[in-house]
Amino acid sequence: MQRWRQVALLLCASALGILAFACPREHDDVIGATQFSIAFFATLLTGEAVIFALTFSSASSWPSLRAIDSHIAFREWVLVGWFAALFTACGLLGGSAVSATYGALLFLLANIFGIFSFVRLFGLASMGGRNRLLRRTLAGALARQGADDGRSPGDLDTDAVVNSYLGAVSQAATSNDPTPMRHLTDQLAEAEIPAEAAQQAITVHLDVLHRLSRATLVSNTDPIQVAACSRILIDSVIGHARRLANPAPALGALSRYLAWLANTAWLMSVRGVASNRAARELVALSTDARLKILRCVDPDPKSATTRDELGTIFTTPAQALMWYGDFTEFHGAHQASALYGVHEFLTGTKFMGNYWDGASVLTRLRKALYGPGAVATPEADRTRRAFGSEDGYDHFWALVSVTAFATLRDARLPHPPELIRPEFTPDPQLLGAYLRTFATHRYFTTAEQARAALLNLISRADTPGSLTAEIGEARRSYPYRVPAPVTEPHQRPAAMVLAIACRLAPLAPGETTAKLRAFLSGLSLPALRAAARLAARVLPGAAEESDPVESITVGLGVLQLVGAHTREEA
């Protein structure tokens, strides 16, 4: 539109030049007309200056003055006025009637164009008008980023518009001004971004979410306002993820970040860095948002707040499995109940057991796919093709359990009462329920078989076309920028030992620990000590033991807490 304005302005100026050459005016006529034109020109200029000074702020002018100028055509207007003054002055001083007449006519054109500019600026006097302009500016910048399929998140760092927007977000957050924070959040969430730029939009959403969360933890920004803005951003991320061919990387990155955020808020609160009020709001935000994500991926959720939460967002088993692998990291809330939706998506049948009673979703899933009475649904057939074999099934879930063990919260630190939320508590039973999900997946029975499984877990590479290779390729295709980067399971050998050991640990009081101790005793001393250090950090009671074997054995006793109430009733 700006180019068409400039073309129209050039044509009008050319027509006025012809008119001035054909009908030059007298000296006094030119001076009289110019005086009125200059007075009106100055009035318009003063009016625009007043409107701009009273209405614009950092939240409403973040891209640059150039973006506002292109909207109101300010430069074209002033340029025409400058040419008008130049031709008029030259004509009067040089005695050229044509030049003076042309200058007076240009002043008339400048005033007409000034009215257009004033009307456009007046439309930006309201916050709604400015937000509409800034939404279009931000959407245009992201659309340009998404037009090139080779773009990566790092390319957003070089975009002037995106950087200006993020700078305005940081300034509003650190200054603890709720109005700019809300307007800036709405500008991003309500921007009409094309589908090919959805990944770039999600990256900016996650960046803004982190900046707001960091401000409330470090700079004491109002956590109520931050939580409200964050919920808008999270809903927008889920909406953009629905437009992607593979929404799993985006939802996985969001799920991992929310779990990391809750743990970081808890840790900073315990260490006295952040206030308990800010940590409480962020923990509540994390648990509620993860439950919302869970409803979006569950084929048949128990409840839904909107129509969009009915039916799963995924289309292939690889997408659901990739998302669940991310969902279990950083001790995130609702990870055990998430397996119910995963079971239904992979098999087309519901799992009716209760994991609090010790029911094993993974054991039931394995039997439904590979047992004697295997399910013969289209979903199950598709899942079997994705895993490839029973061995592929076991290998995948072993890798998931590795990342889950490695990122558990520190069990040695206190858990403030004000931070206790459903699915975010220091209750050892809840931890036991999460870990028992993997511990009941027992694809070996002896210590010798466990050592072979550990060796396979450490040395096995992803074969081309396998499920794990497909998931890894999807993650690498667009790595979203989050503070908690993805760490491959083979880089976590201590967690690998615990992931194998939990599958030999007793699940009920009175069961023998001989197999577990035999497996641990056969490990090298450095590997055993590394696993014991991790167990002392994440498993209750493990830190009280000095012997590595005893430390891991005592720590894995948390698995026996699950189902204790049903055993007592019996």
BADRENDREN-59925 format. One record per residue (C-alpha): residue in three letters; residue number from 1; x negated, y negated, z. Coordinates in pm, whole numbers. Example, Ala and Ser with C-alpha at 12.3 -4.5 7.8 and 13.67 -1.06 7.14 Angstrom:
# BADRENDREN-59925
r	k	east	north	up
Ala	1	-1230	450	780 .
Ser	2	-1367	106	714 .
***
This chain:
# BADRENDREN-59925
r	k	east	north	up
Met	1	0	0	0 .
Gln	2	-288	-236	77 .
Arg	3	-426	-201	-274 .
Trp	4	-88	-280	-429 .
Arg	5	-66	-592	-213 .
Gln	6	-405	-706	-335 .
Val	7	-309	-644	-699 .
Ala	8	15	-842	-655 .
Leu	9	-175	-1125	-490 .
Leu	10	-427	-1139	-776 .
Leu	11	-150	-1151	-1035 .
Cys	12	27	-1433	-851 .
Ala	13	-297	-1629	-821 .
Ser	14	-363	-1584	-1194 .
Ala	15	-12	-1703	-1281 .
Leu	16	-53	-2010	-1061 .
Gly	17	-385	-2086	-1233 .
Ile	18	-214	-2088	-1571 .
Leu	19	60	-2311	-1429 .
Ala	20	-194	-2556	-1282 .
Phe	21	-379	-2573	-1615 .
Ala	22	-56	-2634	-1804 .
Cys	23	102	-2886	-1562 .
Pro	24	-158	-3071	-1353 .
Arg	25	-21	-3315	-1092 .
Glu	26	-124	-3662	-983 .
His	27	-365	-3730	-695 .
Asp	28	-98	-3855	-450 .
Asp	29	138	-3563	-526 .
Val	30	-137	-3312	-454 .
Ile	31	-229	-3478	-122 .
Gly	32	134	-3490	-5 .
Ala	33	203	-3128	-92 .
Thr	34	-121	-3014	65 .
Gln	35	-52	-3191	393 .
Phe	36	280	-3009	439 .
Ser	37	126	-2678	333 .
Ile	38	-167	-2708	573 .
Ala	39	67	-2793	860 .
Phe	40	279	-2487	793 .
Phe	41	-33	-2271	744 .
Ala	42	-167	-2383	1083 .
Thr	43	169	-2311	1248 .
Leu	44	171	-1954	1117 .
Leu	45	-190	-1900	1220 .
Thr	46	-122	-2026	1572 .
Gly	47	185	-1805	1601 .
Glu	48	-9	-1495	1502 .
Ala	49	-285	-1577	1749 .
Val	50	-33	-1616	2033 .
Ile	51	144	-1289	1952 .
Phe	52	-185	-1100	1930 .
Ala	53	-316	-1243	2257 .
Leu	54	1	-1165	2453 .
Thr	55	82	-818	2326 .
Phe	56	-231	-624	2231 .
Ser	57	-439	-423	2476 .
Ser	58	-694	-142	2465 .
Ala	59	-415	116	2444 .
Ser	60	-244	-61	2155 .
Ser	61	-541	-168	1941 .
Trp	62	-789	119	1991 .
Pro	63	-886	200	1629 .
Ser	64	-1023	-146	1543 .
Leu	65	-897	-482	1423 .
Arg	66	-940	-348	1072 .
Ala	67	-649	-107	1114 .
Ile	68	-422	-386	1234 .
Asp	69	-553	-618	963 .
Ser	70	-471	-367	689 .
His	71	-117	-348	825 .
Ile	72	-48	-723	848 .
Ala	73	-266	-832	551 .
Phe	74	-442	-1092	763 .
Arg	75	-765	-1104	563 .
Glu	76	-585	-1148	230 .
Trp	77	-380	-1431	376 .
Val	78	-680	-1619	518 .
Leu	79	-879	-1560	199 .
Val	80	-605	-1719	-13 .
Gly	81	-596	-2016	227 .
Trp	82	-974	-2053	201 .
Phe	83	-961	-2056	-180 .
Ala	84	-676	-2307	-166 .
Ala	85	-878	-2543	53 .
Leu	86	-1184	-2496	-169 .
Phe	87	-1006	-2574	-497 .
Thr	88	-818	-2866	-344 .
Ala	89	-1129	-3025	-196 .
Cys	90	-1330	-2976	-515 .
Gly	91	-1051	-3119	-726 .
Leu	92	-1004	-3427	-507 .
Leu	93	-1377	-3499	-479 .
Gly	94	-1451	-3427	-843 .
Gly	95	-1143	-3597	-983 .
Ser	96	-1013	-3275	-1142 .
Ala	97	-634	-3272	-1144 .
Val	98	-625	-2907	-1255 .
Ser	99	-841	-2792	-965 .
Ala	100	-651	-2999	-708 .
Thr	101	-316	-2879	-843 .
Tyr	102	-435	-2518	-837 .
Gly	103	-546	-2560	-476 .
Ala	104	-207	-2702	-376 .
Leu	105	-31	-2411	-550 .
Leu	106	-260	-2161	-372 .
Phe	107	-159	-2319	-42 .
Leu	108	204	-2245	-131 .
Leu	109	109	-1884	-212 .
Ala	110	-81	-1860	118 .
Asn	111	225	-1978	311 .
Ile	112	449	-1728	137 .
Phe	113	199	-1452	210 .
Gly	114	163	-1585	566 .
Ile	115	534	-1533	626 .
Phe	116	492	-1170	517 .
Ser	117	193	-1129	750 .
Phe	118	378	-1294	1039 .
Val	119	678	-1064	995 .
Arg	120	452	-758	989 .
Leu	121	271	-873	1303 .
Phe	122	598	-953	1475 .
Gly	123	699	-592	1413 .
Leu	124	396	-492	1620 .
Ala	125	490	-720	1909 .
Ser	126	682	-435	2073 .
Met	127	502	-133	2216 .
Gly	128	709	96	1998 .
Gly	129	596	-81	1682 .
Arg	130	231	-66	1783 .
Asn	131	261	301	1875 .
Arg	132	409	380	1534 .
Leu	133	114	211	1365 .
Leu	134	-141	386	1582 .
Arg	135	29	724	1535 .
Arg	136	0	682	1160 .
Thr	137	-363	574	1193 .
Leu	138	-456	874	1407 .
Ala	139	-258	1115	1188 .
Gly	140	-436	978	881 .
Ala	141	-778	1028	1039 .
Leu	142	-699	1388	1138 .
Ala	143	-550	1457	796 .
Arg	144	-874	1344	634 .
Gln	145	-1067	1576	865 .
Gly	146	-840	1869	783 .
Ala	147	-856	1812	408 .
Asp	148	-1201	1977	402 .
Asp	149	-1176	2344	501 .
Gly	150	-1544	2344	594 .
Arg	151	-1492	2099	877 .
Ser	152	-1587	2201	1229 .
Pro	153	-1509	2039	1564 .
Gly	154	-1846	1867	1554 .
Asp	155	-1734	1665	1250 .
Leu	156	-1478	1487	1468 .
Asp	157	-1767	1320	1652 .
Thr	158	-1850	1117	1343 .
Asp	159	-1495	993	1281 .
Ala	160	-1464	630	1389 .
Val	161	-1089	643	1444 .
Val	162	-1100	957	1660 .
Asn	163	-1391	820	1862 .
Ser	164	-1210	492	1918 .
Tyr	165	-901	678	2034 .
Leu	166	-1097	900	2274 .
Gly	167	-1280	595	2407 .
Ala	168	-948	425	2478 .
Val	169	-829	739	2659 .
Ser	170	-1137	746	2879 .
Gln	171	-1105	377	2958 .
Ala	172	-737	409	3049 .
Ala	173	-802	717	3263 .
Thr	174	-1095	572	3458 .
Ser	175	-911	243	3515 .
Asn	176	-615	440	3658 .
Asp	177	-362	252	3446 .
Pro	178	-62	483	3390 .
Thr	179	101	283	3110 .
Pro	180	-187	303	2860 .
Met	181	-242	669	2952 .
Arg	182	118	754	2871 .
His	183	121	554	2548 .
Leu	184	-207	704	2427 .
Thr	185	-80	1053	2507 .
Asp	186	242	991	2316 .
Gln	187	49	852	2019 .
Leu	188	-137	1182	1982 .
Ala	189	151	1416	2068 .
Glu	190	400	1241	1839 .
Ala	191	166	1190	1543 .
Glu	192	292	1357	1225 .
Ile	193	-13	1567	1147 .
Pro	194	-15	1796	840 .
Ala	195	-49	2169	893 .
Glu	196	-397	2184	740 .
Ala	197	-521	1947	1014 .
Ala	198	-357	2136	1302 .
Gln	199	-688	2281	1422 .
Gln	200	-850	1938	1438 .
Ala	201	-544	1806	1620 .
Ile	202	-566	2085	1879 .
Thr	203	-935	2006	1934 .
Val	204	-852	1642	2007 .
His	205	-565	1751	2236 .
Leu	206	-800	1969	2440 .
Asp	207	-1055	1687	2457 .
Val	208	-795	1441	2588 .
Leu	209	-666	1699	2835 .
His	210	-1018	1745	2971 .
Arg	211	-1085	1370	2993 .
Leu	212	-768	1314	3193 .
Ser	213	-837	1608	3425 .
Arg	214	-1196	1497	3480 .
Ala	215	-1078	1146	3565 .
Thr	216	-839	1264	3834 .
Leu	217	-1103	1493	3989 .
Val	218	-1395	1250	3976 .
Ser	219	-1248	899	3950 .
Asn	220	-938	947	4169 .
Thr	221	-699	874	3883 .
Asp	222	-336	928	3984 .
Pro	223	-289	1308	3951 .
Ile	224	88	1275	3909 .
Gln	225	42	1068	3594 .
Val	226	-236	1294	3468 .
Ala	227	-21	1604	3518 .
Ala	228	272	1442	3334 .
Cys	229	52	1346	3039 .
Ser	230	-113	1689	3040 .
Arg	231	220	1867	3012 .
Ile	232	300	1662	2702 .
Leu	233	-36	1756	2552 .
Ile	234	6	2126	2634 .
Asp	235	350	2137	2472 .
Ser	236	204	1967	2166 .
Val	237	-84	2217	2145 .
Ile	238	161	2507	2153 .
Gly	239	365	2337	1880 .
His	240	57	2295	1659 .
Ala	241	-50	2653	1727 .
Arg	242	280	2777	1585 .
Arg	243	186	2621	1252 .
Leu	244	-140	2814	1224 .
Ala	245	-178	3141	1037 .
Asn	246	-359	3279	1343 .
Pro	247	-248	3101	1663 .
Ala	248	-449	3331	1892 .
Pro	249	-776	3128	1898 .
Ala	250	-591	2807	1985 .
Leu	251	-370	2961	2254 .
Gly	252	-666	3159	2387 .
Ala	253	-877	2844	2417 .
Leu	254	-592	2665	2594 .
Ser	255	-534	2960	2830 .
Arg	256	-903	2986	2916 .
Tyr	257	-931	2612	2977 .
Leu	258	-629	2606	3207 .
Ala	259	-768	2894	3414 .
Trp	260	-1110	2725	3427 .
Leu	261	-944	2396	3527 .
Ala	262	-761	2554	3821 .
Asn	263	-1079	2719	3948 .
Thr	264	-1281	2400	3901 .
Ala	265	-1022	2193	4088 .
Trp	266	-1021	2447	4371 .
Leu	267	-1400	2455	4388 .
Met	268	-1437	2074	4384 .
Ser	269	-1173	2046	4654 .
Val	270	-1349	2301	4875 .
Arg	271	-1679	2116	4833 .
Gly	272	-1522	1780	4911 .
Val	273	-1585	1630	4567 .
Ala	274	-1220	1601	4466 .
Ser	275	-917	1523	4677 .
Asn	276	-681	1803	4775 .
Arg	277	-396	1606	4617 .
Ala	278	-564	1599	4276 .
Ala	279	-665	1966	4301 .
Arg	280	-312	2066	4402 .
Glu	281	-157	1895	4099 .
Leu	282	-405	2050	3858 .
Val	283	-360	2398	4006 .
Ala	284	18	2361	3973 .
Leu	285	-25	2236	3617 .
Ser	286	-244	2535	3529 .
Thr	287	-16	2802	3673 .
Asp	288	300	2651	3523 .
Ala	289	143	2596	3181 .
Arg	290	2	2949	3165 .
Leu	291	348	3083	3244 .
Lys	292	488	2874	2958 .
Ile	293	226	3019	2722 .
Leu	294	317	3365	2845 .
Arg	295	682	3306	2758 .
Cys	296	581	3196	2407 .
Val	297	390	3518	2336 .
Asp	298	625	3764	2504 .
Pro	299	862	3923	2248 .
Asp	300	1141	3932	2507 .
Pro	301	1065	3699	2801 .
Lys	302	1263	3729	3121 .
Ser	303	1356	3362	3096 .
Ala	304	1315	3081	2844 .
Thr	305	1346	2706	2886 .
Thr	306	1368	2626	2514 .
Arg	307	1464	2806	2196 .
Asp	308	1099	2806	2086 .
Glu	309	1015	3043	2373 .
Leu	310	1237	3316	2231 .
Gly	311	1035	3564	2027 .
Thr	312	660	3601	2011 .
Ile	313	430	3360	1834 .
Phe	314	199	3641	1715 .
Thr	315	232	3851	1402 .
Thr	316	-48	4110	1431 .
Pro	317	-191	4328	1712 .
Ala	318	-532	4163	1673 .
Gln	319	-381	3824	1755 .
Ala	320	-209	3949	2070 .
Leu	321	-518	4136	2190 .
Met	322	-749	3845	2120 .
Trp	323	-525	3610	2317 .
Tyr	324	-499	3850	2612 .
Gly	325	-877	3881	2625 .
Asp	326	-898	3504	2671 .
Phe	327	-599	3497	2907 .
Thr	328	-773	3721	3162 .
Glu	329	-1084	3507	3198 .
Phe	330	-1155	3279	3496 .
His	331	-915	3458	3727 .
Gly	332	-619	3300	3548 .
Ala	333	-268	3322	3686 .
His	334	-11	3573	3552 .
Gln	335	-270	3794	3380 .
Ala	336	-123	4120	3514 .
Ser	337	234	4032	3419 .
Ala	338	112	3924	3074 .
Leu	339	42	4290	2995 .
Tyr	340	416	4361	2995 .
Gly	341	464	4142	2688 .
Val	342	150	4283	2528 .
His	343	279	4639	2583 .
Glu	344	610	4555	2419 .
Phe	345	442	4380	2126 .
Leu	346	203	4670	2063 .
Thr	347	451	4955	2101 .
Gly	348	795	4806	2046 .
Thr	349	903	4948	2383 .
Lys	350	922	4795	2729 .
Phe	351	711	4898	3026 .
Met	352	947	4940	3319 .
Gly	353	692	5007	3596 .
Asn	354	587	4764	3870 .
Tyr	355	216	4688	3889 .
Trp	356	262	4583	4253 .
Asp	357	356	4946	4323 .
Gly	358	44	5069	4147 .
Ala	359	201	5140	3806 .
Ser	360	-58	5129	3527 .
Val	361	33	4941	3211 .
Leu	362	-284	5041	3026 .
Thr	363	-241	5411	3108 .
Arg	364	119	5400	2984 .
Leu	365	9	5209	2674 .
Arg	366	-261	5466	2599 .
Lys	367	-13	5753	2629 .
Ala	368	242	5568	2413 .
Leu	369	-16	5527	2137 .
Tyr	370	-223	5847	2160 .
Gly	371	-51	6084	2405 .
Pro	372	145	6400	2322 .
Gly	373	472	6206	2304 .
Ala	374	331	5909	2118 .
Val	375	577	5636	2021 .
Ala	376	667	5639	1652 .
Thr	377	776	5276	1611 .
Pro	378	643	5043	1338 .
Glu	379	476	4835	1607 .
Ala	380	293	5137	1747 .
Asp	381	179	5250	1401 .
Arg	382	45	4903	1331 .
Thr	383	-138	4900	1666 .
Arg	384	-296	5240	1606 .
Arg	385	-430	5115	1274 .
Ala	386	-574	4809	1448 .
Phe	387	-757	5009	1718 .
Gly	388	-866	5270	1467 .
Ser	389	-895	5550	1720 .
Glu	390	-852	5633	2087 .
Asp	391	-1220	5549	2136 .
Gly	392	-1161	5202	1990 .
Tyr	393	-876	5152	2234 .
Asp	394	-1094	5245	2533 .
His	395	-1385	5031	2415 .
Phe	396	-1170	4721	2370 .
Trp	397	-1012	4734	2715 .
Ala	398	-1350	4803	2874 .
Leu	399	-1482	4482	2715 .
Val	400	-1181	4286	2841 .
Ser	401	-1240	4411	3194 .
Val	402	-1605	4300	3172 .
Thr	403	-1512	3936	3109 .
Ala	404	-1241	3955	3375 .
Phe	405	-1488	4074	3641 .
Ala	406	-1754	3821	3542 .
Thr	407	-1528	3518	3582 .
Leu	408	-1345	3594	3906 .
Arg	409	-1332	3327	4177 .
Asp	410	-1587	3327	4458 .
Ala	411	-1427	3534	4734 .
Arg	412	-1666	3394	4996 .
Leu	413	-1526	3041	4980 .
Pro	414	-1213	2931	5171 .
His	415	-886	2870	4992 .
Pro	416	-713	2554	5125 .
Pro	417	-345	2618	5213 .
Glu	418	-229	2322	5003 .
Leu	419	-373	2487	4691 .
Ile	420	-181	2812	4733 .
Arg	421	59	2869	4446 .
Pro	422	232	3180	4311 .
Glu	423	-36	3382	4130 .
Phe	424	-307	3150	4269 .
Thr	425	-372	3268	4624 .
Pro	426	-659	3418	4826 .
Asp	427	-445	3728	4886 .
Pro	428	-669	4035	4832 .
Gln	429	-362	4227	4721 .
Leu	430	-318	3997	4421 .
Leu	431	-683	4040	4329 .
Gly	432	-643	4413	4370 .
Ala	433	-340	4410	4142 .
Tyr	434	-535	4227	3872 .
Leu	435	-834	4461	3895 .
Arg	436	-621	4773	3927 .
Thr	437	-482	4691	3583 .
Phe	438	-823	4790	3444 .
Ala	439	-925	5041	3712 .
Thr	440	-632	5270	3627 .
His	441	-753	5286	3266 .
Arg	442	-965	5596	3331 .
Tyr	443	-1101	5733	3007 .
Phe	444	-1372	5930	3190 .
Thr	445	-1364	6134	3509 .
Thr	446	-1721	6210	3618 .
Ala	447	-2028	6008	3709 .
Glu	448	-2217	6148	3411 .
Gln	449	-1940	6041	3174 .
Ala	450	-1936	5699	3341 .
Arg	451	-2308	5650	3275 .
Ala	452	-2255	5748	2912 .
Ala	453	-1965	5498	2890 .
Leu	454	-2187	5226	3039 .
Leu	455	-2463	5298	2790 .
Asn	456	-2211	5287	2506 .
Leu	457	-2072	4960	2635 .
Ile	458	-2418	4800	2648 .
Ser	459	-2555	4926	2318 .
Arg	460	-2252	4952	2091 .
Ala	461	-2235	4695	1809 .
Asp	462	-1916	4588	1637 .
Thr	463	-1873	4776	1311 .
Pro	464	-1745	4571	1015 .
Gly	465	-1368	4587	994 .
Ser	466	-1322	4698	1355 .
Leu	467	-1084	4526	1592 .
Thr	468	-1361	4368	1799 .
Ala	469	-1535	4246	1482 .
Glu	470	-1212	4091	1357 .
Ile	471	-1157	3915	1689 .
Gly	472	-1514	3787	1697 .
Glu	473	-1486	3652	1344 .
Ala	474	-1159	3476	1429 .
Arg	475	-1321	3310	1731 .
Arg	476	-1621	3194	1529 .
Ser	477	-1408	3060	1244 .
Tyr	478	-1309	2757	1451 .
Pro	479	-1470	2729	1796 .
Tyr	480	-1255	2488	1994 .
Arg	481	-1447	2250	2216 .
Val	482	-1375	2338	2578 .
Pro	483	-1602	2303	2884 .
Ala	484	-1606	2681	2933 .
Pro	485	-1766	2835	2623 .
Val	486	-1702	3194	2520 .
Thr	487	-1965	3436	2655 .
Glu	488	-1992	3775	2490 .
Pro	489	-1952	4082	2718 .
His	490	-2296	4220	2629 .
Gln	491	-2445	3912	2798 .
Arg	492	-2290	4019	3128 .
Pro	493	-2457	4348	3228 .
Ala	494	-2368	4317	3598 .
Ala	495	-2000	4284	3510 .
Met	496	-2034	4588	3282 .
Val	497	-2146	4796	3581 .
Leu	498	-1845	4684	3787 .
Ala	499	-1608	4741	3494 .
Ile	500	-1722	5104	3473 .
Ala	501	-1748	5151	3850 .
Cys	502	-1389	5039	3913 .
Arg	503	-1268	5327	3697 .
Leu	504	-1424	5574	3943 .
Ala	505	-1324	5391	4261 .
Pro	506	-1051	5546	4480 .
Leu	507	-706	5397	4431 .
Ala	508	-554	5512	4760 .
Pro	509	-685	5559	5115 .
Gly	510	-829	5903	5175 .
Glu	511	-955	5955	4822 .
Thr	512	-1322	6040	4793 .
Thr	513	-1588	5789	4686 .
Ala	514	-1834	6062	4586 .
Lys	515	-1801	6003	4210 .
Leu	516	-1841	5628	4249 .
Arg	517	-2148	5666	4471 .
Ala	518	-2301	5921	4236 .
Phe	519	-2260	5686	3943 .
Leu	520	-2408	5389	4130 .
Ser	521	-2698	5591	4269 .
Gly	522	-2801	5691	3919 .
Leu	523	-2848	5331	3804 .
Ser	524	-3180	5149	3797 .
Leu	525	-3247	4934	4100 .
Pro	526	-3243	4597	3914 .
Ala	527	-2908	4681	3752 .
Leu	528	-2763	4798	4082 .
Arg	529	-2879	4485	4265 .
Ala	530	-2739	4256	3996 .
Ala	531	-2402	4433	4016 .
Ala	532	-2410	4411	4396 .
Arg	533	-2475	4035	4380 .
Leu	534	-2175	3991	4153 .
Ala	535	-1962	4213	4380 .
Ala	536	-2067	4009	4685 .
Arg	537	-1943	3697	4508 .
Val	538	-1609	3816	4369 .
Leu	539	-1496	4112	4586 .
Pro	540	-1374	4067	4945 .
Gly	541	-1596	4233	5206 .
Ala	542	-1879	4317	4967 .
Ala	543	-2102	4035	5093 .
Glu	544	-2103	4185	5443 .
Glu	545	-2294	4494	5328 .
Ser	546	-2670	4493	5268 .
Asp	547	-2693	4820	5076 .
Pro	548	-2602	4767	4705 .
Val	549	-2411	5096	4674 .
Glu	550	-2218	5031	4993 .
Ser	551	-2149	4671	4893 .
Ile	552	-1987	4770	4563 .
Thr	553	-1799	5061	4720 .
Val	554	-1656	4844	4998 .
Gly	555	-1571	4564	4755 .
Leu	556	-1380	4795	4522 .
Gly	557	-1173	4903	4822 .
Val	558	-950	4608	4729 .
Leu	559	-791	4842	4473 .
Gln	560	-637	5046	4756 .
Leu	561	-433	4749	4880 .
Val	562	-199	4771	4583 .
Gly	563	104	4987	4649 .
Ala	564	34	4998	5024 .
His	565	389	4890	5104 .
Thr	566	538	5181	4908 .
Arg	567	303	5427	5078 .
Glu	568	403	5291	5420 .
Glu	569	771	5333	5335 .
Ala	570	709	5689	5224 .
***
